[in-house]
Amino acid sequence: MSIKQRLGILKSSVLQTLWALFWKGGLAVCCAVAMYVIYLDAKVSKQFEGNKWQLPVQVYARAMSFYPDQYLSEEEVLWELERLNYSRVNRIKGTGQYLVQGRTITIFRRAFEFYEGAESPRVFTLNFAGKKLANIVDKSGRRISGERLEPVQIARIGNETNQDREFVPLAKFPNVLKQALLAVEDRNFYEHHGVSVWSIMRALYSNIRAGRTVQGGSTLTQQLAKNFYLTRERSIIRKINEAFIALILDYRYSKDEILEAYLNEVYLGQAYNQGVHGMGLASEFYFAKPVDELEFDQIALLVAMVKGPSFYNPRRYPERTMERRDLVLRLMAENGIISTTEYRQSLERKIEIQPLKESLLQSYPGYLELVNRELKELVPSDDIIHAGVRIFTYFELQKQSAMEEAVVSGLPYLERRFGTSGLEVAMISVNAEKSGVSALVAGRQMRFSGFNRVLDTKRSVGSLVKPAIYLTALQQDYNLGTLIEDAPLQVTDASGKTWSPENFDHKFRGQVPLYEAFSKSLNIPAVNLGLDVGVHQVAQTMTELGIQSDIPTYPSMLLGAVELSSFDVAQMYTTLAANGRYSALTSISAITDSAGKTLYKHHPERAQRFDPVSVYMTKYGLKRVTKSGTGKRLNKHFPSVQLAGKTGTSNDMRDSWFTGFDHNTVTVTWIGRDDNKPAKLTGGRGALELYIRYLKPLNPQAIVDERPAGVKWAFVNKQTGKQAAPHCGPAIQLPLRAELFNPNPSCQ
C-alpha cells in the first residue's frame, strides 16, 4: 500500500474520529443544556408560582367609622383625613379628595380591602349639628346607616431580606403607568419571547458608536429574571442564565403575569435599611398616595427612576432627575399616551417629594411591642407571617398623638415646678366597649424600642386599689351613705407586727360617709372597710376585675402595697367602666393573610362579673373623685363633661398614678423613676397633670350611665348615713339599692 493510500486512510480515520467526537460532544452538550434548562425551569416555576416574596407584616390603625347621632366633631374627621393624605379640593374629581361646605364634609373614599372584604371607592357626605354627626348621605342624597374611612397604616414589619414592597394586582396599576413603562423600557414587550435579538443588536451598535455603554438591550423579562433569580454580578455566565430564565418565563407565563411581577419587584430606592421594591410602595414612599392616584408627572418620575434609582434619586439629585422625568414625559407624548396639553402641564410641575419620614417601626415601638406579643400567640407560624399578613388594630392615631404631646410637654413642666428630675412615664388608653388598646406610650423616649414600662414595669399602685374595696363593700350591706370610722388605727398581723396607717394629711375626721371617704381617698376609712369586708374578699374582687397575678392578702394591700403594671390597672378599670363586664384587653381586632382570608377576628366576650347596682354606685364614687375629691382639677378644666377617675400615690411619693375615663375611653398614667427613688409627686399633682394635657386636644364624651332597675336616688343625711327627707339636716342625694329605699322617709 502506497504512502498516499495510507495517508488517505489515516485522514479518513481522523475525520471519522473527529466527527464522532463532535457529534458525541455536541450530544453531551445538548443533554447538559437540556438538563440545566429542566433544572432552571423547576427553579423558576417553584419560586414564581409560590410565594414570590417575603412580604412585610402590615399593621393598621382602627378605621374611623361614622354613624348618625355619633358624638363626633368636624375637627376630628379633618384631622384623620389629613393623616390619610386626602386632598382638600373645591370640586371632587377622584378618590382621596374631600370638600368642606359649612358644616358638611363630602369625602370620596378610596377602595380598601378590609378584613371583612374589599370595598370599592365611594362618595358620601357627613352632616354635623351641635357636637354630633347628624346624618350621613350617599352620592344620591339618600340617608345611610353608616360609613367608614380606610385605616392609616402605622407600621410595616420587615424580614431578613431587608426588602419592602406593597403588592398591587396588575389591574390596579393605571394604564398610563403600564404604557409609559413599556414605551421607555421595552416597547416590544408583547411581541418578543423574553429575549429581543433586535434590542441587543441595537444596543450593541449604539454602545460601539458611543465608545461606552449608553443603552441596554435587556427586555423587561430579562430585568425581572436578573432581579428575581440572579445576583448583580456582571459576567457572561450571568447573562446566559438571564436569557435562559427569560425564555422560560415567557414560555410558561402570560405577558400580564410577567408585567405584574415586574411592577411589584422593580427596585426604586432605599428607605434607611429597607429596599423599596415595586411601583405600589414607591408611590407611597415618594408621594404618600396610592399608585392609582398618581398624576402624569409622578408616573413619569417613577418610570424615570427605573433606569437607576440611586443616580436618579429625587431627594439627592433633583435637577438630573427632573431632566430624566421630562424625557419620559416627552416619550409618553410621542407615543400618544398623554396629550400635548397634558404633556405641557406636566412639564410645568415641580418635583414634590414627601420628606423621608422615620422608619414606621420606630414610630410607635411601645404599641407595636404589644402587637408583636399578641401576634406570636395568635399566629405561631413564621411562614404565614412572612407571607404578608395584615394586622388590624384598635390603635387611634389622634389619641396617640395627644398622649405623646402630653408627655413631651408635661414631664419637663413637672420637673421644673416640683424640683424633681429623671422622671419616667407609662400611659395606656383603652376603648372600653371593645377592650381594645387605642394608644400606648412606653417611656419618655417614645421612639426607643427598649424596655416597655406599660407592659413590664410593676409598681406599687397606692390608692388605685380602693375602688376594689368599695365595690366589695357595696356588694354587701354597705351603701354610699354608710358612716365609716376615721380615727387612729393599729393592725397587728399574725407575726405580731403592728401597722398604723395614716391619712395623707395626718388628720382624723371621726365618722365620714362612705362616698366622702371614697372621693377624698381617705386611708383609714378604706382600711377599716377592707378589714370589715375581708382582705381576701378584696383580693378576689381584684382578680374578678381582671388582675391575673397573685394578690397579697396582708392588710397593707388595702392601701396599695401590691405591685401591678399599667396594663394590669387598665384591665381592672376597664371592667369597672364597662359596668362590671370583663373582657381581656387586646390590641388586635383582626388578622388576614396575603389573600385577604381572615385568620383571626376579635370578639369581645363580656362576662358580667359584678352586680350592676354595685358597679353603678362604685362609678358614682369615681365620678365624685373628679368633681370634689382628689381629682377635682379635672372639673376645672372640663366643667361640662362628666368624667370619672382615681388618684394613686405610693409610699414616699415614689409612684404617681391616675386612672380616668370618659364615656368610652379608659386611660392609665404612671409617673416615677426607674431607680425607684421618690418622684416627689402625688397622683393629683403628677399623673393627673398628664391626663389633663392628654384630654385637652381630644373630644371627651361625658359619661352617661343607664340607671339599673335596682337603684333609686334618695336623700341621705350626712351625719346619720341614713335616708331622710331633703329638709332634714345636711342631706345629699345618692343612689341607693331599691330594696333600701323608703318612699316616705322621716328626719333621722
Residue pairs with C-beta under 8 A, 6 or more apart in sequence:
36 244
37 244
37 248
40 241
40 244
40 245
40 248
41 248
41 252
43 229
44 229
44 245
44 248
44 249
44 252
45 252
47 228
47 229
48 228
48 249
48 252
48 253
48 261
51 387
51 594
52 228
52 261
52 264
52 265
53 161
53 163
53 165
53 167
53 264
53 265
53 277
53 388
54 159
54 160
54 161
54 163
54 386
54 387
54 388
55 165
55 167
55 386
55 387
55 388
55 594
56 156
56 157
56 158
56 159
56 164
56 165
56 388
57 155
57 156
57 157
57 375
57 385
57 388
57 389
57 390
57 391
58 153
58 155
58 156
58 388
58 389
58 390
58 391
59 153
59 154
59 155
59 156
59 157
59 368
59 371
59 390
59 391
59 393
60 151
60 152
60 153
60 154
60 390
60 391
60 392
60 393
60 395
61 151
61 152
61 153
61 154
61 393
61 395
61 396
61 397
62 151
62 392
62 393
62 394
62 395
62 396
62 436
62 438
62 589
63 114
63 148
63 149
63 150
63 151
63 392
64 76
64 77
64 80
64 148
64 149
64 151
65 146
65 147
65 148
66 72
66 126
66 133
66 136
66 146
66 147
66 148
67 133
67 136
67 145
67 146
68 133
68 134
68 135
68 136
68 143
68 145
69 132
69 133
69 134
70 132
70 133
71 131
71 132
71 663
71 699
71 701
72 128
72 131
72 132
72 133
72 699
73 128
73 131
73 699
74 100
74 103
74 105
74 128
75 699
76 398
76 699
77 105
77 126
78 100
78 105
79 398
80 149
80 152
80 397
80 398
81 88
81 98
81 105
81 107
81 149
83 152
83 397
84 96
84 149
84 150
84 152
85 96
85 288
85 289
86 96
86 97
86 98
86 107
87 96
87 97
87 98
88 97
88 98
88 99
88 100
89 97
89 98
89 99
90 99
91 99
92 98
92 99
92 106
92 108
92 123
94 108
94 293
95 108
95 109
95 110
95 111
95 121
95 290
95 292
95 293
96 108
96 110
96 289
96 290
96 293
97 107
97 108
98 105
98 106
98 107
98 108
99 105
99 106
100 106
103 127
103 128
103 129
104 125
104 126
104 127
104 128
105 125
105 126
105 128
106 123
106 124
106 125
106 126
107 123
107 124
107 125
107 126
107 149
108 121
108 122
108 123
109 121
109 122
109 123
109 124
109 147
109 149
109 150
110 121
110 150
110 290
110 293
111 118
111 119
111 120
111 121
112 118
112 119
112 150
112 151
113 119
113 596
114 150
114 392
115 390
115 392
115 589
115 590
115 591
115 592
115 596
115 598
115 601
116 598
117 596
118 596
122 138
122 139
122 147
123 138
123 139
124 136
124 137
124 138
124 139
124 144
124 147
125 136
125 137
125 138
126 133
126 136
126 147
127 133
127 134
127 135
127 136
127 137
128 134
131 699
135 143
136 143
136 144
136 145
136 146
136 147
137 143
137 144
138 144
151 392
152 397
153 360
154 360
154 363
154 364
154 367
154 368
154 393
154 395
154 397
155 360
155 361
155 363
155 364
155 368
155 371
156 164
156 360
156 361
157 361
157 368
157 372
158 164
158 274
158 361
159 386
162 273
162 274
162 275
163 274
163 275
163 277
164 271
164 274
164 275
164 276
164 277
164 281
165 264
165 265
165 276
165 277
165 278
165 280
165 281
166 278
166 280
166 281
166 284
167 264
167 278
167 280
167 388
167 594
168 263
168 264
168 278
168 279
168 280
168 291
169 260
170 178
170 256
170 259
170 260
170 263
172 291
172 292
173 263
173 279
173 280
173 291
173 292
174 291
174 292
174 294
174 299
176 296
176 299
176 332
176 337
176 338
177 263
177 279
177 291
177 294
177 299
177 302
177 303
178 259
178 263
179 332
179 335
179 337
180 299
180 300
180 303
180 328
180 331
180 332
180 337
181 220
181 263
181 303
181 306
182 189
182 190
182 220
183 331
183 332
183 335
183 337
184 303
184 304
184 306
184 328
184 331
185 220
185 223
185 303
185 306
186 196
186 199
186 219
186 220
186 221
188 196
188 198
188 199
188 219
189 219
189 220
189 221
189 255
189 259
190 255
192 199
192 219
192 250
193 247
193 250
193 251
194 219
194 221
194 222
194 243
194 246
194 247
194 248
194 249
194 250
194 251
195 219
195 221
195 222
195 243
195 246
195 247
196 217
196 219
199 217
199 218
199 219
200 217
201 217
202 215
202 217
203 215
203 216
203 217
204 217
206 214
206 215
207 213
207 214
207 215
218 226
218 242
219 246
220 258
220 259
220 262
221 246
221 249
221 250
221 258
221 262
222 242
222 243
222 246
223 262
223 266
224 246
224 249
224 258
224 261
224 262
224 265
225 241
225 242
225 245
225 246
225 249
226 232
226 238
226 242
227 265
227 266
227 267
228 261
228 265
229 241
229 245
230 238
230 241
230 242
230 245
231 238
249 258
250 258
263 278
263 279
263 280
264 277
264 278
264 279
264 280
265 277
265 278
266 277
266 278
266 279
266 306
267 275
267 276
267 277
267 309
268 276
268 277
268 278
268 279
268 281
268 282
268 285
268 302
268 305
268 306
268 309
269 275
269 276
269 282
269 285
269 286
269 305
269 309
269 310
269 313
270 276
270 309
270 310
271 285
271 356
271 359
272 359
274 359
276 282
276 285
276 309
279 291
279 302
280 290
280 291
282 302
282 305
283 289
283 290
283 291
283 294
283 298
283 302
284 290
285 354
286 298
286 301
286 302
286 314
286 353
286 354
287 294
287 298
287 352
287 353
287 354
288 354
294 302
295 346
295 349
296 329
296 332
296 338
296 342
296 343
296 345
296 346
297 325
297 329
297 346
297 347
297 349
297 351
300 325
300 326
300 328
300 329
300 332
300 346
301 314
301 321
301 325
301 328
301 351
303 328
304 312
304 321
304 324
304 325
304 327
304 328
305 312
305 313
305 314
305 321
305 324
307 324
311 317
311 320
312 320
312 321
312 324
313 321
314 321
314 351
314 353
315 353
315 356
318 351
321 351
322 351
325 351
326 347
329 338
329 343
329 346
329 347
330 343
332 338
332 343
333 339
333 340
333 342
333 343
338 346
358 447
361 368
361 449
362 447
362 449
363 447
364 395
364 400
364 440
365 442
365 446
365 447
365 448
365 449
366 440
366 441
366 442
366 443
366 446
366 449
366 452
366 454
367 393
367 395
367 400
367 437
367 439
367 440
367 442
367 587
368 449
369 442
369 449
369 452
369 455
370 437
370 440
370 452
370 454
370 455
370 587
371 391
371 393
371 587
371 588
373 455
374 586
374 587
374 588
375 385
375 391
375 588
375 591
378 588
378 591
378 599
378 600
379 385
379 389
379 591
379 599
379 600
384 593
384 599
387 593
387 594
388 593
388 594
389 591
389 592
389 593
389 594
389 599
390 591
390 592
390 593
390 594
391 588
391 590
391 591
392 588
392 589
392 590
392 591
392 592
393 436
393 437
393 587
393 588
393 589
394 431
394 434
394 436
394 437
394 438
394 586
394 587
394 588
394 589
395 437
395 438
395 439
395 587
396 429
396 431
396 438
396 439
398 697
398 698
399 429
399 438
399 439
399 665
399 698
400 438
400 439
400 440
400 441
401 697
402 439
402 694
402 695
402 696
402 697
402 698
403 427
403 429
403 439
403 440
403 441
403 694
404 441
404 446
405 693
405 697
406 427
406 690
406 691
406 693
406 694
407 425
407 427
407 441
407 444
407 446
407 690
409 693
410 689
410 690
410 693
411 423
411 425
411 444
411 671
411 690
413 689
414 420
414 423
414 671
414 681
414 685
414 686
414 689
415 421
415 423
418 680
418 681
418 685
418 686
419 680
420 678
420 679
420 680
420 681
422 673
422 674
422 675
422 677
423 444
423 671
423 672
423 673
423 679
423 681
423 686
424 443
424 444
424 453
424 671
424 672
424 673
424 674
425 441
425 443
425 444
425 453
425 669
425 670
425 671
425 690
426 441
426 442
426 443
426 453
426 454
426 457
426 565
426 566
426 668
426 669
426 670
427 439
427 440
427 441
427 454
427 566
427 667
427 668
427 669
427 670
427 690
427 694
428 437
428 439
428 440
428 441
428 454
428 566
428 567
428 570
428 667
428 668
429 437
429 438
429 439
429 440
429 665
429 666
429 667
430 436
430 437
430 438
430 570
430 574
430 585
430 665
430 666
430 667
431 437
431 438
431 664
431 665
432 574
432 577
432 578
432 661
432 664
432 665
432 666
433 578
433 604
433 664
434 589
434 602
434 604
435 574
435 578
435 583
435 584
435 585
435 586
435 604
436 585
436 586
436 587
436 589
436 602
437 570
437 585
437 586
437 587
438 665
440 454
441 454
442 451
442 452
442 453
442 454
442 455
443 450
443 451
443 452
443 453
451 457
453 566
453 670
454 565
454 566
454 567
455 565
455 566
455 567
456 565
457 565
457 566
457 670
458 563
458 564
458 565
458 568
459 563
459 564
459 650
459 654
459 655
459 670
459 672
460 560
460 561
460 562
460 563
460 650
460 651
460 654
460 655
461 560
461 562
461 563
461 564
461 569
461 648
461 650
461 655
461 657
462 559
462 560
462 648
462 649
462 650
462 655
462 657
462 683
463 521
463 523
463 526
463 559
463 560
463 630
463 646
463 647
463 648
463 649
463 657
463 683
464 560
464 564
464 569
464 572
464 646
464 648
464 657
464 659
465 538
465 542
465 557
465 558
465 559
465 560
465 562
465 648
466 518
466 521
466 526
466 558
466 646
467 518
467 573
467 576
467 618
467 621
467 622
467 646
468 538
468 541
468 542
468 545
468 572
469 526
469 529
469 530
469 533
469 538
469 541
469 558
470 514
470 518
470 526
470 529
470 618
470 621
471 541
471 545
471 576
471 610
471 614
471 615
471 618
472 530
472 533
472 534
472 537
472 538
472 541
473 482
473 514
473 529
473 532
473 533
474 480
474 613
474 614
474 617
474 618
475 610
475 611
475 614
476 533
478 514
478 529
478 533
479 514
479 617
479 716
479 734
479 736
479 737
479 740
480 513
480 514
480 515
480 518
480 617
480 620
480 621
480 716
480 734
480 735
480 736
481 513
481 514
481 515
481 716
481 717
481 718
481 721
481 722
481 723
481 732
481 734
481 736
482 513
482 514
482 721
483 511
483 512
483 513
483 514
483 720
483 721
484 511
484 512
484 513
484 514
484 517
484 525
484 528
484 529
485 510
485 511
485 524
485 525
485 528
486 503
486 508
486 509
486 510
486 511
486 512
486 517
486 522
486 524
486 525
486 528
487 508
487 510
487 524
488 500
488 508
488 524
489 500
489 501
489 524
489 527
489 528
490 498
490 499
490 500
491 498
491 499
491 500
491 501
491 527
491 531
491 555
492 498
492 499
493 499
493 554
493 555
499 555
499 556
501 523
501 524
501 527
501 556
501 559
502 523
502 524
503 522
503 523
503 524
504 521
504 523
504 649
504 682
508 524
509 522
511 719
511 721
512 522
512 525
513 716
513 718
513 721
513 732
514 525
514 529
514 621
514 721
515 620
515 621
515 624
515 732
515 734
516 522
516 718
517 525
517 526
517 529
518 621
518 624
518 625
518 629
519 621
519 624
519 625
519 627
519 628
519 629
519 630
520 629
520 630
521 625
521 629
521 630
521 646
521 647
523 559
526 558
526 559
527 555
527 558
527 559
530 538
530 555
530 558
531 555
531 558
535 553
535 554
535 555
535 557
535 558
536 553
538 557
538 558
539 551
539 552
539 553
539 557
542 551
542 572
543 551
544 575
544 582
544 609
544 610
545 571
545 572
545 575
545 576
545 582
545 609
546 568
546 571
546 572
546 574
546 575
546 582
546 584
546 585
547 564
547 568
547 571
547 572
548 568
549 564
549 568
551 557
551 562
552 561
552 562
554 561
560 648
560 650
564 572
566 668
566 669
566 670
567 585
569 657
569 659
569 668
569 670
570 585
570 659
570 666
570 668
571 584
571 585
573 646
573 659
573 661
573 666
573 668
574 583
574 585
574 666
575 581
575 582
575 583
575 609
575 610
576 615
576 618
576 619
576 622
577 619
577 644
577 661
577 664
577 666
578 606
579 612
579 615
579 616
579 619
579 705
580 608
580 609
580 610
580 611
580 612
580 614
580 615
581 606
581 607
581 608
581 609
582 606
582 607
582 609
583 604
583 605
583 606
583 607
586 602
588 600
588 602
589 601
589 602
590 598
590 600
590 601
590 602
591 598
591 599
591 600
592 598
592 599
593 599
611 710
612 708
612 710
613 708
613 710
613 711
613 737
613 738
616 705
616 707
616 708
616 711
616 735
617 711
617 735
619 644
619 703
619 705
620 734
620 735
622 644
622 645
622 646
623 642
623 643
623 644
623 703
625 631
625 632
625 644
625 645
625 646
625 647
626 632
626 634
626 635
626 643
626 644
626 645
626 660
627 635
628 635
630 646
630 647
630 683
630 684
631 645
631 646
631 647
631 658
631 660
631 684
631 688
633 684
633 688
633 692
634 643
634 645
634 660
634 688
634 691
634 692
635 643
637 692
637 695
637 696
638 695
638 700
640 702
641 662
641 700
641 701
641 702
642 702
642 703
642 704
643 660
643 661
643 662
643 700
643 702
643 703
644 660
644 661
644 662
644 703
645 658
645 659
645 660
645 661
645 688
645 691
646 658
646 659
646 660
646 683
647 657
647 658
647 682
647 683
647 684
647 687
647 688
648 655
648 656
648 657
648 658
648 659
648 683
648 687
649 655
649 656
649 657
649 681
649 682
649 683
649 684
650 657
652 678
653 678
653 679
653 680
653 681
653 682
654 672
654 673
654 676
654 677
654 678
654 679
655 670
655 671
655 672
655 679
656 670
656 671
656 672
656 679
656 681
656 682
656 683
656 685
656 686
656 687
657 668
657 669
657 670
657 671
657 683
657 687
658 668
658 669
658 683
658 684
658 686
658 687
658 688
658 690
658 691
659 666
659 667
659 668
659 669
660 666
660 667
660 688
660 691
660 695
661 667
661 703
662 695
662 700
662 701
662 702
662 703
663 700
663 701
663 702
663 703
663 704
664 701
665 700
667 691
667 694
669 687
669 688
669 690
669 691
669 694
670 687
671 679
671 681
671 686
671 687
671 690
672 679
673 679
679 686
681 687
707 713
707 735
709 738
710 737
710 738
710 739
711 735
711 736
711 737
711 738
712 735
712 736
712 737
712 738
712 741
713 733
713 734
713 735
713 736
714 723
714 733
714 734
714 736
714 741
714 742
714 745
715 723
715 724
715 725
715 726
715 728
715 731
715 732
715 733
715 734
715 745
716 722
716 723
716 724
716 731
716 732
716 733
716 734
716 736
717 723
717 724
717 728
717 729
717 730
717 731
717 747
717 748
718 729
718 730
718 731
718 732
719 729
719 730
720 729
720 748
722 748
723 736
723 740
723 741
723 742
723 745
723 748
724 731
724 745
724 746
724 747
724 748
725 731
725 745
725 746
725 747
726 733
727 747
728 745
728 746
728 747
728 748
729 747
